[in-house]
Amino acid sequence: MTSISQHASSADRARRGRRFLQILLVATTTVAIAAVAALAGWLLLLAVGQDRIASTGRAVLGHLAAIDREARLTIDLFNRQPSAFCSPSELEQLREQVFRTRFVKDVGRVRGGALHCSGTLQAVAAPAMIAAADLVTRQGLAVHAAEPLLVARNSRAPILGQGETNVVIDPEALADEALIGVDFVAGYLGADGRFLRLFGTSPALSGAEIAAGRRVDRHGILFHPLCDGERSICVVTSLAKADVLRLQWPIMAATGLLGSVIGLGLGLLLVHRQATRLSMTEKLKRAVTRGSFDVVYQPIVALADRSVVGAEALIRWRDEEGDQVPPSTFIPLAEEAGLIGQITRFMLRRVTHELAGLMQAHPDFRVSINISANDLDDADFFETLAAMLDRTGIDPRCIILELTEHAAARRDRAVDGTRLLRSRGHRVYIDDFGTGFANLSYLNALSIDALKIDRSFTETIGADRQRSPVLPQILAMAKALDLDLVVEGIETEEQAAWFAAQSVAYAQGWLFYRPVDAQALSAIVDGQNKAGAAGTEPGSAPPQP
């Protein structure tokens, strides 16, 4: 009673442990995917923010270029007429130019470092000295950032000058109101590499960084510098990351929520798959313990006359609900769970028990059994095989051992194991050949007798199909190593004829026989031998299961 109670308690603890791990897996997956989605959303927001300040920067730079163009045209206009310096006609022209221009508020004429006249002041009674420029561009344009104005002494404005002309620029030419949400600074780049701000807030980048034109992420602020090298004008737009999140938080929330939903769904799917896998493994363990498998045999024929020369033993499993589970599903599970050796021994017992009489009566008949790489590393496998053959009186030459190309890739184990099997009289085949990575030199090192061409290559043979380019290489490799070939999956006469024309000796497939039980296989072989004894063609009318 105590033992039963302890067993139940242990089972309950195991269930609780699995449930905890499942909840942890769901929670971890949900949080991880949500975090990834949130990060992706944040990166998207940053990209949106970068695009926004970049487009704003291009707009501001275009506006600044228009201002610079108008100022330079005005300066060039008056520098071309030095003989009319501050004459009555030029004073009139200065007034008209100020009236016509959009950004230029005044045009002044300068000599000897002093202002003599302008469009708004007209002739200056006592010429006013002009302060030294704050910056000179590489084109020779002198730039004052915020010079006091004679016409309005409480006002300051940018002044650009060259030669004997300077112009006063409207300080409101780039209004902050037009650029809500994005900070900017606009100005000129000097010949010495310095940047002089004319409009906007103070720059947080050096002249070299601005001239480089590369995006900068500093102290939580995104900066995007743009320059027009021909005019030496530059603009830097900037946006705080906090403002990006504040303005675009619905996108962030949506991506985080979507990530949570995806993470939850994926977590539940993983738990379901894990539970299904665990359940399948438990069922497989019980099936191995009880020997709840079936074995069927697919005849192998000689292509030349369609006579049955052997068969491949195939394992079949119906689970406890009666559902057929394909070997491609449960064999990998068996290898992971360490059950493959027991399945191999089951196959050996069943084959030697069911077909001992057939192989004793027909010593040339061969039966192939699939083994795994783990079997080759298990000394007990070799002893068990030898004991079964000795007990049933089966000649080792009647038993072919098939090793998949992937299993054979475990080089040392495969080389030693295949040599031992052949030394004991067995033939060794490489199954599903062409789906792995074996090369000519490696195959030469293995002790094998034949290659089995995977059905995926057989399917490429047909009038309306494109033949695999690998197939001729397999045929050439087998010929170079003097190995027999067995083609799997023959379903049409066209396929059979093509491989026969390539001098392939053996084949199996539904064109000849479907897998049958041991009794039906014996009937096929016995019937074939009786027909041969009566003088008829062995393959003229193969019996169908």
C-alpha positions as CSV (number, residue, x, y, z in Angstrom):
1,M,0.0,0.0,0.0
2,T,2.9,2.3,0.9
3,S,4.5,1.5,-2.4
4,I,1.3,2.4,-4.4
5,S,1.0,5.7,-2.4
6,Q,4.6,6.6,-3.0
7,H,4.2,5.8,-6.7
8,A,1.1,8.0,-6.9
9,S,2.8,10.8,-5.1
10,S,5.8,10.6,-7.4
11,A,3.5,10.7,-10.5
12,D,1.7,13.7,-9.1
13,R,5.0,15.5,-8.5
14,A,6.0,14.7,-12.1
15,R,2.7,16.1,-13.5
16,R,3.0,19.2,-11.4
17,G,6.6,19.6,-12.6
18,R,5.6,19.2,-16.2
19,R,2.7,21.7,-15.7
20,F,5.0,24.2,-14.2
21,L,7.5,23.9,-17.1
22,Q,4.6,24.3,-19.5
23,I,3.4,27.5,-17.8
24,L,7.0,28.7,-17.7
25,L,7.5,27.9,-21.4
26,V,4.3,29.8,-22.4
27,A,5.2,32.8,-20.2
28,T,8.8,32.9,-21.4
29,T,7.8,32.6,-25.0
30,T,5.1,35.3,-24.6
31,V,7.4,37.7,-22.9
32,A,10.2,37.0,-25.4
33,I,8.1,37.5,-28.5
34,A,6.4,40.6,-27.0
35,A,9.9,42.0,-26.2
36,V,11.1,41.4,-29.7
37,A,7.9,42.9,-31.1
38,A,8.3,45.9,-28.8
39,L,11.9,46.3,-29.9
40,A,10.8,46.0,-33.5
41,G,8.1,48.6,-32.9
42,W,10.6,50.9,-31.3
43,L,13.0,50.6,-34.1
44,L,10.2,51.3,-36.5
45,L,9.3,54.4,-34.5
46,L,13.0,55.5,-34.6
47,A,13.0,54.9,-38.4
48,V,9.8,57.0,-38.7
49,G,11.4,59.7,-36.5
50,Q,14.6,59.7,-38.7
51,D,12.5,59.9,-41.8
52,R,10.5,62.8,-40.3
53,I,13.6,64.9,-39.4
54,A,15.3,64.0,-42.7
55,S,12.3,65.3,-44.7
56,T,12.0,68.4,-42.5
57,G,15.7,69.0,-43.0
58,R,15.4,68.8,-46.8
59,A,12.6,71.3,-46.7
60,V,14.5,73.7,-44.4
61,L,17.7,73.4,-46.5
62,G,15.7,74.2,-49.6
63,H,14.2,77.3,-47.9
64,L,17.7,78.4,-46.8
65,A,19.0,77.9,-50.3
66,A,16.3,80.2,-51.7
67,I,17.3,82.9,-49.1
68,D,21.0,82.5,-50.0
69,R,20.2,82.6,-53.8
70,E,18.2,85.9,-53.4
71,A,20.9,87.5,-51.3
72,R,23.7,86.5,-53.7
73,L,21.8,87.7,-56.7
74,T,21.2,91.1,-55.0
75,I,24.9,91.4,-54.0
76,D,26.1,90.5,-57.5
77,L,23.7,93.0,-59.0
78,F,25.1,96.0,-57.2
79,N,28.7,94.9,-57.2
80,R,28.6,95.0,-61.1
81,Q,28.1,98.8,-61.1
82,P,30.9,100.4,-58.9
83,S,30.7,103.7,-60.8
84,A,27.2,104.4,-59.6
85,F,28.1,103.9,-56.0
86,C,25.4,105.6,-53.8
87,S,24.4,107.9,-56.8
88,P,20.8,109.1,-56.9
89,S,19.9,106.5,-59.5
90,E,21.4,103.7,-57.4
91,L,19.6,104.9,-54.3
92,E,16.4,104.6,-56.3
93,Q,17.5,101.1,-57.5
94,L,18.3,100.1,-53.9
95,R,14.8,101.1,-52.8
96,E,13.2,99.1,-55.6
97,Q,15.3,96.0,-54.9
98,V,14.2,96.0,-51.2
99,F,10.6,96.3,-52.3
100,R,10.9,93.5,-54.9
101,T,12.8,90.9,-52.8
102,R,11.1,88.4,-50.4
103,F,13.8,87.8,-47.8
104,V,16.1,90.8,-48.2
105,K,15.1,93.6,-45.8
106,D,17.8,96.1,-46.8
107,V,20.6,96.5,-49.3
108,G,23.7,98.4,-48.2
109,R,26.7,99.8,-50.1
110,V,30.0,99.6,-48.3
111,R,33.5,101.2,-48.8
112,G,36.5,101.4,-46.6
113,G,34.7,99.2,-44.0
114,A,31.9,101.7,-43.6
115,L,28.2,101.8,-44.7
116,H,27.6,104.8,-47.0
117,C,24.0,104.2,-48.2
118,S,21.2,101.6,-48.2
119,G,17.8,101.1,-49.6
120,T,16.0,102.1,-46.4
121,L,18.5,104.6,-45.0
122,Q,19.3,106.1,-48.4
123,A,22.5,108.2,-48.1
124,V,24.2,108.1,-44.7
125,A,25.5,111.5,-43.6
126,A,28.3,110.0,-41.5
127,P,29.3,106.6,-42.9
128,A,28.9,103.9,-40.2
129,M,31.7,101.4,-39.6
130,I,30.8,97.8,-40.2
131,A,32.0,95.2,-37.6
132,A,34.2,92.3,-38.7
133,A,32.3,89.3,-40.0
134,D,31.5,86.4,-37.7
135,L,32.5,83.9,-40.4
136,V,33.7,83.9,-44.0
137,T,32.7,81.0,-46.3
138,R,35.1,79.3,-48.7
139,Q,33.2,81.3,-51.5
140,G,34.2,84.6,-49.8
141,L,30.8,85.4,-48.4
142,A,31.1,87.4,-45.1
143,V,28.4,86.4,-42.6
144,H,27.1,88.3,-39.6
145,A,24.8,86.1,-37.4
146,A,22.8,88.9,-35.6
147,E,24.0,92.4,-36.3
148,P,22.3,95.5,-34.7
149,L,20.5,97.5,-37.4
150,L,20.9,101.3,-38.0
151,V,17.3,101.5,-39.2
152,A,15.9,99.9,-36.0
153,R,18.5,99.9,-33.3
154,N,16.6,97.5,-31.0
155,S,16.5,94.9,-33.7
156,R,19.1,92.4,-34.9
157,A,19.3,90.4,-38.2
158,P,21.6,88.3,-40.2
159,I,23.8,90.2,-42.7
160,L,25.5,88.7,-45.7
161,G,28.1,90.7,-47.6
162,Q,30.7,90.5,-50.4
163,G,32.6,93.1,-52.2
164,E,31.0,96.6,-51.7
165,T,27.5,95.3,-51.0
166,N,25.8,93.6,-48.1
167,V,22.2,92.6,-47.5
168,V,20.1,92.4,-44.3
169,I,18.1,89.1,-44.2
170,D,14.7,88.8,-42.6
171,P,15.3,87.2,-39.1
172,E,11.9,85.6,-39.4
173,A,12.6,84.1,-42.8
174,L,12.5,80.6,-41.3
175,A,9.6,80.7,-38.8
176,D,9.6,78.2,-36.0
177,E,5.9,77.9,-36.2
178,A,6.2,76.1,-39.6
179,L,8.2,73.3,-38.0
180,I,6.2,72.2,-35.0
181,G,7.6,69.1,-33.3
182,V,11.0,69.2,-34.9
183,D,13.9,71.4,-33.8
184,F,16.3,72.8,-36.3
185,V,19.3,75.0,-36.8
186,A,20.3,76.6,-40.1
187,G,23.3,78.6,-41.0
188,Y,26.7,78.8,-42.8
189,L,29.8,76.7,-42.8
190,G,33.0,78.7,-42.7
191,A,36.2,78.1,-44.6
192,D,37.8,77.2,-41.3
193,G,35.2,74.5,-40.6
194,R,33.2,76.4,-38.1
195,F,29.4,76.5,-38.3
196,L,27.6,79.8,-37.7
197,R,23.9,79.6,-36.7
198,L,21.6,82.1,-38.4
199,F,18.2,80.6,-37.6
200,G,16.8,78.1,-35.1
201,T,18.1,76.8,-31.8
202,S,21.8,76.4,-30.9
203,P,23.4,73.4,-32.6
204,A,24.5,70.4,-30.5
205,L,26.9,69.2,-33.2
206,S,30.4,70.4,-34.1
207,G,31.1,71.9,-37.5
208,A,33.0,68.8,-38.5
209,E,30.0,66.6,-37.6
210,I,27.6,68.8,-39.5
211,A,29.9,68.9,-42.5
212,A,30.1,65.0,-42.4
213,G,26.4,64.8,-43.0
214,R,25.9,61.6,-40.9
215,R,23.1,60.9,-38.6
216,V,23.9,61.2,-34.9
217,D,22.1,59.7,-31.9
218,R,23.3,61.5,-28.8
219,H,21.9,61.9,-25.3
220,G,18.5,60.6,-26.3
221,I,18.2,63.0,-29.3
222,L,18.3,62.1,-33.0
223,F,20.2,64.6,-35.2
224,H,20.2,64.8,-39.0
225,P,22.7,67.2,-40.6
226,L,22.3,68.2,-44.3
227,C,24.6,70.6,-46.2
228,D,24.8,72.3,-49.6
229,G,28.5,72.4,-50.3
230,E,28.2,74.8,-53.3
231,R,26.6,77.5,-51.0
232,S,28.2,76.5,-47.7
233,I,24.8,76.3,-46.1
234,C,23.8,73.6,-43.6
235,V,20.8,72.6,-41.6
236,V,20.5,70.3,-38.6
237,T,17.1,68.9,-37.7
238,S,16.7,67.1,-34.4
239,L,14.0,65.2,-32.4
240,A,14.1,63.8,-28.9
241,K,13.4,60.0,-28.7
242,A,10.9,60.8,-25.9
243,D,8.9,62.9,-28.3
244,V,9.0,60.1,-30.9
245,L,7.4,57.8,-28.3
246,R,5.0,60.4,-27.1
247,L,3.8,61.2,-30.6
248,Q,3.7,57.6,-31.9
249,W,2.9,55.5,-28.8
250,P,-0.1,53.8,-30.5
251,I,2.3,52.1,-32.9
252,M,4.4,50.9,-30.0
253,A,1.4,49.7,-28.1
254,A,0.0,47.9,-31.1
255,T,3.3,46.0,-31.9
256,G,3.7,45.1,-28.3
257,L,0.2,43.7,-28.1
258,L,0.6,41.9,-31.4
259,G,3.8,40.4,-30.1
260,S,2.1,39.2,-26.9
261,V,-0.6,37.5,-28.9
262,I,1.9,35.9,-31.2
263,G,4.1,34.9,-28.3
264,L,1.1,33.4,-26.4
265,G,0.0,31.5,-29.5
266,L,3.5,30.2,-30.2
267,G,4.0,29.2,-26.5
268,L,0.8,27.2,-26.5
269,L,1.8,25.6,-29.8
270,L,5.2,24.6,-28.3
271,V,3.5,23.2,-25.2
272,H,1.1,21.3,-27.3
273,R,3.9,19.9,-29.5
274,Q,5.9,19.0,-26.5
275,A,3.0,17.3,-24.8
276,T,2.2,15.4,-28.0
277,R,5.9,14.4,-28.3
278,L,6.1,13.3,-24.7
279,S,2.8,11.4,-25.1
280,M,4.1,9.8,-28.3
281,T,7.4,8.8,-26.6
282,E,5.5,7.2,-23.7
283,K,3.3,5.3,-26.2
284,L,6.4,4.2,-28.1
285,K,8.0,2.9,-24.8
286,R,5.0,0.9,-24.1
287,A,4.9,-0.5,-27.6
288,V,8.6,-1.5,-27.4
289,T,7.9,-3.2,-24.0
290,R,5.0,-5.1,-25.4
291,G,6.4,-5.7,-28.9
292,S,3.3,-4.0,-30.4
293,F,4.7,-3.7,-33.9
294,D,4.1,-5.4,-37.2
295,V,6.6,-6.4,-39.9
296,V,5.9,-6.5,-43.6
297,Y,8.1,-7.3,-46.5
298,Q,8.5,-5.6,-49.8
299,P,9.9,-7.9,-52.5
300,I,13.0,-7.0,-54.4
301,V,13.2,-8.1,-58.0
302,A,15.9,-8.5,-60.6
303,L,15.1,-6.0,-63.3
304,A,16.3,-8.3,-66.0
305,D,13.5,-10.9,-65.6
306,R,11.4,-9.5,-62.7
307,S,12.2,-12.5,-60.5
308,V,12.0,-12.0,-56.8
309,V,15.4,-12.3,-55.3
310,G,14.9,-10.8,-51.8
311,A,12.8,-8.5,-49.7
312,E,13.2,-5.6,-47.4
313,A,11.7,-5.9,-43.8
314,L,9.7,-2.9,-42.9
315,I,8.4,-2.1,-39.4
316,R,4.8,-0.8,-38.9
317,W,3.2,0.6,-35.8
318,R,-0.4,1.4,-34.8
319,D,-0.6,3.3,-31.6
320,E,-3.0,2.6,-28.8
321,E,-5.8,4.6,-30.5
322,G,-5.3,2.4,-33.7
323,D,-3.7,5.2,-35.7
324,Q,-0.9,4.3,-38.1
325,V,2.3,6.1,-37.2
326,P,4.9,6.4,-40.0
327,P,8.4,5.2,-39.4
328,S,9.7,8.7,-40.3
329,T,7.9,9.9,-37.2
330,F,8.6,7.2,-34.6
331,I,12.1,6.1,-35.6
332,P,13.7,9.5,-34.7
333,L,11.8,9.4,-31.5
334,A,13.1,6.0,-30.7
335,E,16.7,7.2,-31.4
336,E,16.2,10.2,-29.1
337,A,14.7,8.0,-26.3
338,G,17.4,5.3,-26.6
339,L,14.8,2.7,-27.8
340,I,16.2,2.1,-31.3
341,G,18.4,-0.9,-30.2
342,Q,15.3,-2.6,-28.8
343,I,13.4,-2.0,-32.0
344,T,16.3,-3.5,-34.0
345,R,16.3,-6.6,-31.8
346,F,12.5,-6.9,-32.3
347,M,13.0,-6.8,-36.0
348,L,15.7,-9.5,-35.9
349,R,13.6,-11.8,-33.8
350,R,10.5,-11.3,-36.0
351,V,12.4,-11.8,-39.3
352,T,14.4,-14.8,-38.2
353,H,11.3,-16.4,-36.6
354,E,8.9,-15.8,-39.6
355,L,11.3,-16.4,-42.5
356,A,13.7,-19.0,-41.2
357,G,12.0,-21.7,-43.2
358,L,11.9,-19.6,-46.4
359,M,15.6,-18.8,-46.2
360,Q,16.6,-22.4,-45.4
361,A,14.5,-23.6,-48.4
362,H,15.9,-20.9,-50.7
363,P,19.5,-20.2,-49.7
364,D,19.9,-17.5,-52.4
365,F,17.0,-15.5,-51.0
366,R,18.1,-12.3,-49.2
367,V,16.2,-10.3,-46.5
368,S,17.4,-6.8,-45.7
369,I,16.9,-5.2,-42.2
370,N,17.5,-1.5,-41.4
371,I,19.8,-0.8,-38.5
372,S,21.0,2.4,-36.9
373,A,24.4,3.9,-36.2
374,N,23.8,3.2,-32.5
375,D,23.6,-0.5,-33.3
376,L,27.1,-0.5,-34.8
377,D,28.4,0.9,-31.5
378,D,26.7,-1.8,-29.5
379,A,28.7,-5.0,-29.0
380,D,25.5,-6.7,-27.8
381,F,23.9,-6.1,-31.2
382,F,26.5,-8.2,-33.0
383,E,26.2,-11.0,-30.4
384,T,22.4,-11.0,-30.4
385,L,22.4,-11.2,-34.3
386,A,24.9,-14.1,-34.3
387,A,22.9,-16.0,-31.6
388,M,19.6,-15.6,-33.5
389,L,21.1,-16.9,-36.7
390,D,22.7,-19.8,-35.0
391,R,19.5,-20.7,-33.2
392,T,17.4,-20.6,-36.4
393,G,20.0,-22.1,-38.7
394,I,19.9,-19.1,-41.1
395,D,23.0,-18.5,-43.2
396,P,24.5,-15.0,-42.4
397,R,24.6,-14.4,-46.2
398,C,20.8,-14.4,-46.2
399,I,20.6,-11.3,-43.9
400,I,21.5,-7.9,-45.4
401,L,22.0,-5.0,-43.0
402,E,20.9,-1.6,-44.4
403,L,22.5,1.6,-42.9
404,T,21.1,5.0,-43.9
405,E,23.5,7.5,-45.5
406,H,23.0,9.9,-42.6
407,A,23.9,7.1,-40.1
408,A,26.9,6.1,-42.2
409,A,28.2,9.7,-41.9
410,R,29.5,8.8,-38.4
411,R,32.7,7.7,-40.0
412,D,34.7,5.7,-37.4
413,R,31.7,3.8,-36.2
414,A,30.4,3.1,-39.7
415,V,33.8,1.9,-41.0
416,D,34.5,-0.5,-38.1
417,G,30.9,-1.8,-37.9
418,T,30.5,-2.5,-41.6
419,R,33.8,-4.4,-41.7
420,L,32.8,-6.5,-38.8
421,L,29.4,-7.4,-40.3
422,R,31.0,-8.3,-43.6
423,S,33.6,-10.4,-41.9
424,R,30.7,-12.5,-40.4
425,G,29.2,-13.1,-43.8
426,H,26.6,-10.4,-44.1
427,R,26.1,-8.0,-47.0
428,V,25.8,-4.3,-46.1
429,Y,23.8,-1.7,-48.1
430,I,23.6,2.0,-47.8
431,D,19.9,2.9,-47.8
432,D,18.3,6.2,-49.1
433,F,21.5,7.0,-51.0
434,G,21.7,10.5,-52.5
435,T,20.0,12.2,-49.5
436,G,23.2,12.6,-47.4
437,F,26.8,13.7,-48.0
438,A,28.8,10.5,-48.7
439,N,31.5,11.0,-51.3
440,L,33.6,8.6,-53.4
441,S,36.6,8.3,-51.1
442,Y,34.4,7.7,-48.0
443,L,32.3,5.0,-49.7
444,N,35.5,3.3,-50.7
445,A,36.6,3.2,-47.1
446,L,33.3,1.6,-46.0
447,S,32.8,-2.2,-46.4
448,I,29.6,-2.2,-48.3
449,D,28.1,-4.2,-51.2
450,A,25.4,-2.0,-52.7
451,L,23.7,1.4,-52.8
452,K,19.9,1.8,-52.6
453,I,18.8,4.8,-54.7
454,D,16.2,6.9,-52.8
455,R,12.7,7.0,-54.2
456,S,13.0,10.8,-54.5
457,F,15.4,10.3,-57.5
458,T,13.2,7.6,-59.0
459,E,10.3,10.0,-59.1
460,T,12.2,12.3,-61.4
461,I,12.2,9.7,-64.2
462,G,9.2,10.3,-66.6
463,A,8.2,11.9,-69.9
464,D,7.0,15.1,-68.3
465,R,9.6,15.3,-65.4
466,Q,13.0,16.9,-65.1
467,R,15.5,14.2,-64.2
468,S,17.7,14.8,-61.2
469,P,21.2,15.9,-62.2
470,V,22.6,13.9,-59.2
471,L,21.3,10.6,-60.5
472,P,24.0,10.1,-63.2
473,Q,26.6,10.8,-60.6
474,I,25.2,8.1,-58.3
475,L,25.3,5.6,-61.1
476,A,28.9,6.5,-62.0
477,M,29.9,6.3,-58.4
478,A,28.5,2.8,-58.0
479,K,30.2,1.7,-61.2
480,A,33.5,3.1,-60.1
481,L,33.4,1.2,-56.8
482,D,31.9,-2.0,-58.3
483,L,28.8,-1.8,-56.1
484,D,25.4,-3.2,-56.9
485,L,22.4,-0.8,-57.1
486,V,18.9,-1.3,-55.8
487,V,16.3,1.3,-56.9
488,E,13.5,2.1,-54.6
489,G,10.0,3.4,-55.4
490,I,9.5,2.0,-59.0
491,E,5.9,2.7,-59.9
492,T,5.9,2.9,-63.7
493,E,7.2,0.7,-66.6
494,E,9.0,3.8,-67.9
495,Q,11.0,4.1,-64.7
496,A,11.8,0.3,-64.7
497,A,12.9,0.5,-68.4
498,W,15.1,3.5,-67.8
499,F,17.0,2.0,-64.9
500,A,17.3,-1.4,-66.7
501,A,18.9,0.5,-69.6
502,Q,21.4,1.9,-67.1
503,S,22.4,-1.7,-66.1
504,V,20.9,-1.3,-62.7
505,A,20.4,-4.9,-61.4
506,Y,17.7,-4.7,-58.7
507,A,14.5,-2.7,-57.8
508,Q,11.6,-2.6,-55.5
509,G,8.3,-0.7,-55.8
510,W,4.6,-0.9,-56.3
511,L,5.0,-1.7,-60.0
512,F,6.2,-5.1,-58.9
513,Y,4.8,-5.7,-55.3
514,R,3.4,-3.8,-52.4
515,P,4.6,-4.8,-48.9
516,V,3.1,-8.1,-47.8
517,D,3.2,-10.3,-44.7
518,A,5.5,-13.3,-44.2
519,Q,2.9,-15.8,-45.4
520,A,2.2,-13.9,-48.6
521,L,6.0,-13.4,-49.2
522,S,6.6,-17.2,-48.9
523,A,3.7,-17.8,-51.3
524,I,5.3,-15.4,-53.9
525,V,8.7,-17.1,-53.7
526,D,7.3,-20.6,-53.7
527,G,5.0,-19.8,-56.6
528,Q,7.9,-18.3,-58.5
529,N,10.1,-21.3,-58.0
530,K,7.3,-23.7,-59.1
531,A,6.8,-21.6,-62.2
532,G,10.5,-21.8,-62.9
533,A,10.6,-25.5,-62.5
534,A,7.7,-25.8,-65.0
535,G,9.7,-23.8,-67.6
536,T,7.7,-20.5,-67.6
537,E,9.1,-17.0,-67.3
538,P,9.5,-16.1,-63.5
539,G,8.5,-12.5,-64.0
540,S,5.8,-12.9,-66.7
541,A,2.9,-12.7,-64.3
542,P,4.0,-11.8,-60.8
543,P,1.4,-12.7,-58.2
544,Q,-0.2,-9.6,-56.6
545,P,-0.8,-9.5,-52.9
